[in-house]
Amino acid sequence: SQKMRTEFDKDRVIFHFEGPVTVELPDDALQVPSDRPISEIVLNFQGVKLISSLVIANLIELLNREKSRKIRMVNMGHDMKTLFDRTGLSTFAEID
């Protein structure tokens, strides 16, 4: 089963999380290619209700690694917003 889909749109990379529960991600997930002029990273949580601590760790790595780029989180449900607020992750990215 696919856990994530990656889409490129001009200077943006969009990571689409798949399914209501994301427990693990492929090793190459959340990687921003160095050969593309990416200025914005979008994390699309459409339909996601729950992510595991492993996925949270992947997100923290991404946020630390990509500090120089704009990072936006979109389509976050109430539970996901609460999780990101309580862990402090919401301070590292824009949430729409």
BELWOHU-V819916 format. One record per pair of residues at least 4 apart in sequence whose C-alpha atoms are under 7 Angstrom apart, sorted by the first residue. I is the first residue (numbers start at 1). J is the second residue. If there is no record, write none. Layout:
i->I j->J
i->I j->J
//
This chain:
i->2 j->18
i->3 j->17
i->3 j->18
i->3 j->22
i->3 j->25
i->4 j->15
i->4 j->16
i->4 j->17
i->4 j->18
i->5 j->15
i->5 j->16
i->5 j->17
i->6 j->14
i->6 j->15
i->6 j->16
i->7 j->13
i->7 j->14
i->7 j->15
i->8 j->12
i->8 j->13
i->8 j->14
i->9 j->13
i->11 j->37
i->11 j->38
i->11 j->39
i->11 j->40
i->12 j->38
i->12 j->39
i->12 j->40
i->12 j->41
i->13 j->38
i->13 j->40
i->13 j->41
i->13 j->42
i->14 j->41
i->14 j->42
i->14 j->43
i->14 j->44
i->15 j->30
i->15 j->42
i->15 j->43
i->15 j->44
i->16 j->43
i->16 j->44
i->16 j->45
i->17 j->44
i->17 j->45
i->19 j->47
i->19 j->48
i->20 j->47
i->20 j->48
i->20 j->49
i->20 j->50
i->21 j->48
i->21 j->49
i->21 j->50
i->21 j->51
i->22 j->50
i->22 j->51
i->22 j->52
i->23 j->51
i->23 j->52
i->23 j->55
i->24 j->54
i->24 j->55
i->25 j->29
i->25 j->55
i->30 j->62
i->39 j->69
i->39 j->70
i->40 j->69
i->40 j->70
i->40 j->71
i->41 j->70
i->41 j->71
i->41 j->72
i->42 j->71
i->42 j->72
i->42 j->73
i->43 j->72
i->43 j->73
i->43 j->74
i->44 j->73
i->44 j->74
i->44 j->75
i->45 j->74
i->45 j->75
i->45 j->76
i->46 j->75
i->46 j->76
i->49 j->77
i->49 j->79
i->49 j->80
i->50 j->80
i->51 j->55
i->51 j->56
i->52 j->56
i->53 j->57
i->54 j->58
i->55 j->59
i->56 j->60
i->57 j->61
i->58 j->62
i->59 j->63
i->60 j->64
i->61 j->65
i->62 j->66
i->63 j->67
i->63 j->92
i->71 j->93
i->71 j->94
i->72 j->93
i->72 j->94
i->72 j->95
i->73 j->93
i->73 j->94
i->73 j->95
i->73 j->96
i->74 j->95
i->74 j->96
i->75 j->96
i->76 j->80
i->76 j->81
i->77 j->81
i->78 j->82
i->79 j->83
i->80 j->84
i->81 j->85
i->82 j->86
i->83 j->87
i->84 j->88
i->84 j->89
i->84 j->90
i->85 j->89
i->85 j->90
//
